[in-house]
């Protein structure tokens, strides 16, 4: 098997953009839009959900901690990083 050397990220991006073609746009019914690419970004005019919500809620503890009362050390809202 032939040994090919890797290219840099910048080279890969240059190659991708040199091969890319601008697509025409058209207006179609959204029902027919499956598999299509949007011509421009779409933004919502409302926050959804309208409250802070984490994708995953839970608690972290060690096996040794199980079976006894535990203290909550920190509450980390969605999008925040834990204290160190």
C-alpha positions as CSV (number, residue, x, y, z in Angstrom):
1,X,0.0,0.0,0.0
2,X,1.3,3.4,-0.9
3,X,2.3,5.7,2.0
4,X,0.8,9.1,1.6
5,X,1.7,11.9,4.0
6,X,-1.0,13.9,5.7
7,X,-1.8,17.5,4.7
8,X,-2.3,20.4,7.1
9,X,-5.7,21.6,8.1
10,X,-5.1,24.8,6.1
11,X,-4.3,22.8,3.0
12,X,-7.4,20.7,3.4
13,X,-9.6,23.8,3.8
14,X,-8.0,25.4,0.7
15,X,-8.7,22.2,-1.3
16,X,-12.3,22.1,-0.1
17,X,-13.0,25.7,-1.0
18,X,-11.3,25.4,-4.4
19,X,-13.7,22.5,-5.2
20,X,-16.8,24.1,-3.8
21,X,-19.4,25.5,-6.2
22,X,-22.0,28.1,-5.4
23,X,-25.5,26.7,-5.6
24,X,-28.5,28.5,-7.0
25,X,-31.4,29.3,-4.7
26,X,-35.1,28.8,-5.1
27,X,-38.2,29.2,-3.0
28,X,-40.0,25.9,-2.3
29,X,-42.7,24.7,0.1
30,X,-41.1,23.5,3.3
31,X,-42.8,20.1,2.9
32,X,-40.5,19.6,-0.1
33,X,-37.4,20.8,1.7
34,X,-36.1,17.5,3.1
35,X,-32.5,17.0,2.0
36,X,-32.1,20.7,0.9
37,X,-29.7,23.3,2.2
38,X,-30.9,26.6,3.6
39,X,-29.7,29.7,1.7
40,X,-29.5,31.8,4.9
41,X,-29.8,31.3,8.6
42,X,-33.1,31.0,10.3
43,X,-33.7,32.5,13.8
44,X,-36.5,32.0,16.2
45,X,-38.4,35.1,17.5
46,X,-39.0,33.3,20.9
47,X,-36.7,31.5,23.4
48,X,-37.5,27.8,23.5
49,X,-37.7,26.5,26.1
50,X,-38.6,29.8,27.8
51,X,-36.5,28.8,30.9
52,X,-33.0,27.5,31.7
53,X,-33.0,23.8,31.1
54,X,-30.1,21.3,31.1
55,X,-29.9,18.5,28.5
56,X,-28.9,16.2,31.3
57,X,-29.5,16.5,35.0
58,X,-27.9,14.3,37.6
59,X,-25.6,13.8,40.6
60,X,-22.0,12.6,40.7
61,X,-20.8,10.5,43.6
62,X,-18.3,7.7,44.3
63,X,-19.3,4.2,45.2
64,X,-18.1,4.7,48.7
65,X,-20.6,7.6,49.1
66,X,-23.6,5.5,48.4
67,X,-25.9,4.6,51.3
68,X,-25.3,7.7,53.4
69,X,-26.5,11.3,53.3
70,X,-24.8,13.4,50.7
71,X,-24.3,17.2,50.5
72,X,-24.9,19.1,47.3
73,X,-21.5,20.8,46.7
74,X,-22.4,22.8,43.6
75,X,-25.3,23.6,41.3
76,X,-24.1,24.1,37.7
77,X,-26.6,25.9,35.4
78,X,-26.8,24.9,31.8
79,X,-24.0,26.5,29.8
80,X,-21.8,27.2,32.9
81,X,-18.6,25.4,33.9
82,X,-18.1,23.8,37.3
83,X,-15.8,25.5,39.9
84,X,-12.4,23.8,40.3
